């Protein structure tokens, strides 16, 4: 049964109980079923079903209990791979492992698999299920005590020992063995439940007798209280609160005596009083009790309390797999028996029962089963209220047992708060409130047990306060009404605002139209004023010229009249043509005589002849003599006058003929004298060939005023440069000569210009680089603008990925861009002329609070990653600070350092009471006399020699390496940014009253605010721990840097290790040198010995030779 984490219940519970100290032959099977161990336990502090893992094999772990010996392995060679896989699959099937554990074992190599197969085959079930079931059914058979065969079958072992063997077999044997025990043939669950029910009846009967006995003793004590003959009971007892129920708790000295049909001395002493003896005698001498006592004695059955405890453990072992668990919860009598076992006197048994009931309560349909079992408990034990006995155990305990208190509180938590129906939960909560749970929890909520505190806090945090809920409901109703009123008022204000905006837009449009018209009129007025100024100057100039010519005409006319009067009358009446000819000839030749030359050909007088433009006048000639009198038919200027119809001369004193005067012709060759302040009108320059067009932007005459062009004269350049060569080089086409006076040049050039430089169709209000970046980003985005805006409005990170959100944050229009787009719209320009990028930006500029919304989406998308990044850093600082402060070995090392420092400095500076941790870095700088080692070398060597247990002091400094890489200021800043982002999300949620977007924000707030609070709490705890740690080591916490502080510790630990290694290396080198020196000396001694030996041999040889010579001489 994969239940939930807390206290693991194994057979150690039985061994730890003082009543169950029995040896067992299956000791080598303890906590091992083919390497598959099930831990049945209940979680602490969890109330939700999804927090409880009921995968029966989920908590299993494979454990190698023992390895086979080399001898056994040598006798069993490894089979082939196929055979090995087949047998290993069979072993896994027998283990009933979950898929993930089975997959882990399948990844073992062949050697480990073969070891597991050998271990599995070595562990065999000692006895079949029928062996235990036959004994249990024998105990249940009332006639078994009279059958010698059945008594012999039971043997010498007690019922408690049989149940204990059964429990170990259920827990350690193959899963097939358990299924065989539970199948229809053996029906082991029914037999076990029947035996448990039988022993419960025996225990309840014993408890009733104990209750009668205790009540009699109490009445006896009350009767003899005045005589001083009070009998003191060994242990206090209490009767079931149901009135007629069995004993709830009693002393340890009164249980087994009645259970075995005997009475102790105190009971006999109590029965010596006459008025109580008949009642107790009737109870003890009942036939049923005698029969049961004989039955128990003959079959060598154990105590009922022990049998019940081990039976509950058997049921737990059955529930340790999925198949058995389902059978137990479907067996209603089994659940009832487990619940009735709460009347057991052992608090350990009560805790075990409550853990099993809590586990059943959390499976589907288990809650109703558990409540039904407690209804049955109420009927059997005659309780006034359900759970009354349980609450009596919980509140009125004889000895405090933390496991029982935690199990009881956990059970109540699960029973009350695992119900989905709120009304039903309030009903269950009231049941416990009526039994005094709330008041009792207020008394014990400050207990020292952390597990009990967690369970109490879990219960109180999930309690429903109906009065507060009613008040909140009324407040919510009034708030909703107020919200509705405000929404109606807001809608009305929005409508009014819309009307005002509409009117404002109309007025703004009219104002823009009027401003545009005013600008146009202003431009027209300026143009007309400029033209008027030019015309006025031209008129003044023309009037001046007219006056000059009028004066000249008047003078000539007077001279002509004077000359006419001086001529003879005959000459004046002669041939007009001759006179005319003579006059013209005389005037052109400059002769002073009155003789008339032959007449020239007459000048035509037709208008066509007079309209032809004469060539440019030659330079003025010297003054001529007075001309002859004007002949009739000619103008004073010598040109034919078409306005004179009479040949008679004018009267002598006639006024000038102003009416017949014609305005002067335009200047020759297109030149016109420019008035003061006006530009000269330039003539067109004729060309021989068709030339290309220069695409420039020409200035109008009124635009040149005040510029440098006003001072330039390009006409003189035409005289200085020969443009014939230029035309030859730049002419267009082969036969490109102009025949129409160059009229087609400008037209062709303009056509060619329109083809070569096509005007762009689209308009952009963005700067070039910005436009290019927007285009690139829009292609990366790959979404229509409508979908983008909808996703931004709905804050939907599914439609708009986090990468796209970050991309859009770079594309948000600036204030200047928004202003330019508004002006473009106000001027009523065509939006279709804008580029696609400008249209995209225009749509984005219309989204309200787009920067805020994108920031919220970015925050929501990155929140989990930020939390996962910050949390380990905070935990590393807190853990490192705590471990550093609590490290005893590091403290001892600092003491040694302080001692060495005072030894060095006490004569010069006096003794020191402490030092800053920065001083640890200076230990390396203090060198020995030979400069080969430092003070730290010596300290490390001293610690290794005198205090070897301190060499691994860094093992107590957890997390200092990680903390050295964490800047606490940056972590605080990151948490502050998270708070600012959360405030932004809250404000956005408040602005949005309804809609799916509000649900998204609310869900995010509900899921993330607690995480942010936890990080803030952890950060505050880490800051406090770091502050305490820094101050603890004598530094100021005001400007302390976590990274620098822990980096100092890390440097010291690394330097400590390095110097220790250097010391060891130095010792090894010294030993090697000493060994080499001793070896060299021994070699020298050996060499000297060899030399001496050779010398001795040579001496011996010489002596032998001398002796031989002497012998030869003596013989001769």
Order of alpha helices (4+ residues) and beta strands (2+ residues): alpha-beta-beta-alpha-alpha-alpha-alpha-alpha-alpha-alpha-alpha-alpha-beta-beta-alpha-alpha-alpha-alpha-alpha-alpha-alpha-alpha-alpha-alpha-alpha-alpha-alpha-alpha-alpha-alpha-alpha-alpha-alpha-alpha-alpha-alpha-alpha-alpha-alpha-alpha-alpha-alpha-alpha-alpha-alpha-alpha-alpha
